[in-house]
């Protein structure tokens, strides 16, 4: 796949994620952030042939600067002909819990 084709596939994935989350795509000025859901979430979108390791996904999350929005990473697979893309979203559990009512997460359940 040529570089321009790869960029087109990535841009299409970003548009689909923005639509699904009711957000907006942002330009290069926002660094690793590809989609912003105003007042709520910063999203980095990665389009890949195979799902990355958990360590890689954590790296994507940590690359997003901490702001007043929830950080997330969406990984989109590039399917072959006749197959559907797999789209996953990942959050840091402590950050997600702060946004959704519980101030902390216990290290071990009791």
HELIX and SHEET records of a PDB file:
HELIX    1   1 UNK A    3  UNK A   20  1                                  18    
HELIX    2   2 UNK A   28  UNK A   30  5                                   3    
HELIX    3   3 UNK A   54  UNK A   63  1                                  10    
HELIX    4   4 UNK A   93  UNK A   99  1                                   7    
SHEET    1   A 5 UNK A  24  UNK A  25  0                                        
SHEET    2   A 5 UNK A  35  UNK A  37 -1                                        
SHEET    3   A 5 UNK A  41  UNK A  48 -1                                        
SHEET    4   A 5 UNK A  70  UNK A  77  1                                        
SHEET    5   A 5 UNK A  87  UNK A  91 -1                                        
END                                                                             
